[in-house]
Structure formats: structure tokens, C-alpha cells
Amino acid sequence: QVQLVESGGGLVQPGGLMRLSCAASGRMFAFYAMGWYRQAPGKQRDLVAIITADGSRNYADSVKGRFTISRENAKNTVYLQMNSLKPEDTAAYYCKAVDMGGHYYWGQGTQVTVSS
């Protein structure tokens, strides 16, 4: 069982920046694929960005060029740097880990609100 704890959400003005963190439990973090997802009220949960164990990255079209996913294996942590934030980025952001057996785990989520 992998436990994930997100942090770093809050209120930010349009055009601002924010960094989310997700800390994972266990000793196998370096072998996990990690992802960030978001869910706005009344909408489905959508992929924002993923990073594989070997460091390959993929992004949703809506965040390309603005968001950056990274990982620090020594700290069992994955980050999401969000720049040039827009009101439509407002959502609950969730961290997801996928282990080598294909099992996946979710964090509890952190709210990001972009508003003036």
C-alpha cells in the first residue's frame, strides 16, 4: 500500500504561479510512474501530467508550456510547477502512483483556486 500526501494548493491570482508537492510512502518510489490529475466540480477527473520512472513526461494539451512535472526520488516526492495560471485551472488536484504491478494509488487531493 502506497500513501500519497499532496500539499501546496490554495488561492492564486490569474497569471500567478504555484507548486504542488506529493510525498509518497515506501521504498520503491523510484520505480513508480507518477501523475497529476485534476477534477473541477461536476466534471470528470482528467490527466494533467505524468512522469515515468525513467523521467519521460507527458502533458495535457491545456497545460503544455505552462506546467512542469518533476520528481525527486531521494525525497519520494513528485512536483507540479504551475505557471501562468488561468481561472480554468481551478480544480482539486490529485496525485497518482502506479507501481510495477500496475496497482495504482491516489492522494487525498489539494484544492487550487485561480481567481482575482
ABEGO torsion letter per residue (X at the ends): XBBBBBBGBEBBBBGBBBBBBBBBBEAAAAABBBBBBBBBBGBBBBBABBBBAAGBBBBBAAABGABBBBBBAAAGBBBBBBBGBBAAABBBBBBBBBBAAGBBBBBAEBBBBBBX
